[in-house]
Amino acid sequence: MTDESYRKCRTCRLCRHSEDSWTCIPEGRETGPDSSCGRYRPGCCETCASHSEGKCELSGLEVYDLDVCSFYDPSGPL
């Protein structure tokens, strides 16, 4: 069984929210927790809070933006 939140804005690290207001940062548009978009990148380093300037803060290794990490959790930030 898959997580019902998968591919939803609520699990995308490119979306920001405050109370009932949801915003897709790269597309600069209002969205909602159950919406999705083509910018959704499950497990990619570019959408991870632990990725900074080409380096993974968890492992200390250099990573490419589109690398996929096994630590990724669609339920929340690392």
N, C-alpha and C positions, 0 to 999 in steps of 0.2 A: 504494500500500500504506500502511495506517495503522500508527502506532506501537502495538505490542501493550500498552504501558503506559497508553495513553489511557483515561481514566475510571477508573483504578485509584487506590486510596489512596496508592500510592507516588508518584504525581505530583500529589497534591492538597496545596496549601499549608495546608489546614485540618487536616491530620493530622500528628501528632508521633510520632517513634519513637526508641527506645533499645534497641539489640540486637534481640531478638525481640518486644518489646512495642510495639504500635501503638495509638494513641488518636486517635479523632475528637474534636477539641476542641469544636466547637459542639454535638455530640450527647452528649458526655461518656460515650462508650462505647468499649470495646475493639474493635479491628478488626484487619485484616491487610493486607499489602501488595497482595494481589490482590482485595480487596473494593472496593466502590464505594458511594456513597450519594447522596441527593438534594441534599446540600449541595455537591457537586462543582461548581466554577465555573471551567471552562477559560478562561483569559485575562482573567478579571475583575480589576479593580483591587483589590477587597476581599480577594482571595486572594494578592496580590502582595507580596513582601517589600520592594519599592521604593515602596509606597504608604503614605503617612503623613499623617494628619490632612487628608485631601482633596487632597493634592498628590502628584504623581509626582516622585520624587527623581531619575529618569533625565532627564526632559524639563524639569522645573521648572514644568510646567503644573498648574493646578487640574483635578482630575478627579472624576467621580462614582463612587461605589463599584461600580456595575454596568457602568461603561465597559469595553470590551474593548481590550486593548493588542496591537499588532502585535509587540512585543518578547517576548511570552509564549512560553516554551519548556516543553513538557510533560515534558521530560527532567530538569529541575532548576530551581533558583532562578535569578533574573536576576542 
